[in-house]
């Protein structure tokens, strides 16, 4: 599992990439699919960050 700093760096990179994309692109276009995949990556990273925070609190 990645550490918190690595996850935050990945999140920052994904957010920067998403800002350059067209968020209004249709999902049936290539750009829309790439945006949706990037959004999934962002959510996954955020879930990993939350899991690590909860684990830290539980200790």
N, C-alpha and C positions, 0 to 999 in steps of 0.2 A: 504494500500500500504506500502511496506517495505521501510525503510529509506535507504539512500545511503550506509551507513556502512554495513548494513546487505546484501545489494545486492553485494557489492564489496567482502565481505567474501564468499558469495555463489559462485560468479564468480571464485574466487581463488580456491575454493574446486573443482569446476567442471573442471577447467583447469588442476588441478593436477591429477584428475581422468582420464582425456582424455590423458594426457601424458603417463599414464601407459597402455593405451589400444593400440591395433594394428590398426593404422589408415588405413592400407591396407587390412583389413578384408573385405570379400565379404558381401554384404548386405543380402544375403540369408542365412548367418550363424548367430547364436545367438550373437556372438561377434560383428559382423557388425551391427546388429540391435541395440544393446546396445550403440555402438559408435554413431550411427545416432540419437538415442534418447537423448544422452548426448549432442550432438552438438546442437540439438533443444533447450535443456534447456539453453545452453550457449547463443544462439542467443536471446532467450526470456529475459534472464537476461540483456544482453547488450541493448536490446530495452527499458527495464524498466529504466535502467540507463540513456539512452539518453532522454527519456521522462521527467525524473526528472530534468535533466540538462536544457532542453528547458523550462520547467516550471519555474525553478529558474531564467533563463535569462528573461523570460517574465514579471516577477514581477518587 
